[in-house]
Amino acid sequence: MPLQAGVLNSAVGVGDPLTEYTAGPGASDFTIFALGGRYLARNNTTGLIDYFSSDCSAVLNGAAGALPFGVIQFTPGVFPATNVEWKTALTYRGAGVGATILQLPASSPNGGTIFKSTAFDSLTGTTPTVPNDGIYSAVVEQMTLDGNKANQGGATGQTGIKVFGHGCQFRRVEIANFTGNGLQSEWNGNVGPTSGEKTKRHIIDSVTSHDNGGDGFNWSGPTDCKWFGAVAHSNTGNGYNFTSAAGTSGGQQLMGCHAWGTGQPYGYVCDSSFINLIGCQMEIGSTAAVLVRANQISIQGGQVYRNAPGASVYGIVLGDGTHPVSGCNIDTLVQNADAGAVNFANDAGANSINVNAYQTSGTFVVGTPHPTTQSLVNGSGGATIPHNHLDLFNANPAAVPLTVRQAATPTVPHQIWSDSTGARLSAIHKGYFMTRRNSAPAAADVATNEVAYWYDPTAGAAKVMFMAKNASGTVVTGSVALA
């Protein structure tokens, strides 16, 4: 049935069944409902059915076109929809996740989508030429978007939402079963919008994107968005993919977010600087939990983990062959990353890494931390795992020396080195270096240009013993008798 407009409720024989959906706070400008195989848009100001058709997308676009701004409210139900325009200051509001379902029709073409921002096709991949390119102050909330992947006949690249813009909000939305990405956002080149910096940031609140053929969230801007409790799981691509393509996705702040699913290569890909993961759950995918490919990435709290040990997967990977990274600050837990809790192979320096790791096989550390990186990887779980790794660096020791402070009259050492049983090996106490080693090290334990000492406590013949390797690598020894 073609789209019809200006039709009274009585003309389509529906009376006024929508009172319960239009009363109270948040009443909308249009309410969308289904009746007898047709989809209707009721104008909540006039009480008229302004649009009805068997083509739900036509009804939605008719209602959207009639609103300079406002709200389009859906009743509970399933609504087939494709290429619905999402424009500035327009809110699409459902009756709740799982209650209102917008579903991509079967056999939709490659690249199909449910919500697409105004002029997306001409703007995608470009840098805004004026601040008002794209949409802003628009909202999608309280609904499920279903890509109907099983009935798409091999079509590819279908996406739940495609948006080129800034200052939009996504609240309590489920996006699932698309052949491409769940949510694709762009605002390239970091151009500031006319309406001010305060509207530039999207807000993503309690959005779940799962079982999609691409990324859960594919992000190429805007910068500095706020994420609360988002979930990306069981996608074929990455969970959260913050790209550097055609601009920047840096400055994101993710709080209490979650990525999981062993089919996702990475839970989080950080390809732009100044991304902050705060208290996030970072489950390990088929390769790693987090791939850091940009400088100044911060991970604070949360946990990196995989439920079962034994897989050759990493926890956190610092850089790759073309993206060495520096200036990152990471402080978190890592569990069952048997290929390495932290991969330092592309550490470019000046990173601060503090990881508490648990695993029963494999190794904690892969690669060598850069000389200017400060790292502490504290591990437990199995005797065959290499010892803990501690590496401290001060970039300017002349001006700010590394200092260990203690009370003026200490009764215990500043520092103690012990073996696995807790037996003391050596210590620093009141500035004095002390050792309890009473036997020579193996020659292989002493490097060229290095000296070791130990104490021979034989009664009546006590000595300080030395072993060293000179510049040519030859072992030399000596002793000092003590009387």
Secondary structure, 3 states (H helix, E strand, C coil): CCCEEEECHHHHCCCCCCHHHHCCCCCCCEEEEEECCEEEEEECCCCCEEEEECCHHHHHHHHHHHCCCEEEEECCEEEECCCEEECCCEEEECCCECCEEEECCCCCCCCCEEEEECCHHHHCCCCCCCCCCCEECCEEEEEEEECCHHHCCCCCCCEEEEEEEECCEEEEEEEECCCCCCEEEECHHHCCCCCCHHHCCCEEECCEEECCCCCCEEEECCCCCEEECCEEECCCCCCEEECCCCCCCCCCEEECCEEECCCCCEEEEECCCCCEEECCEEECCCCEEEEECCCCCEEEEEEEECCCCCCCCEEEEECECCECEECCEEEEEEECCCCEEEECCCEEECCEEEEEEECCCCCCEECCCCCCCEEEEEEECCCCCCCCEEECCCCCCCCCCCCCCCCCCCCCCCEEEECCCCCEEEEEECCEEEECCCCCCCHHHCCCCEEEEEEECCCCCCEEEEEEECCCCCEEEEEEECC
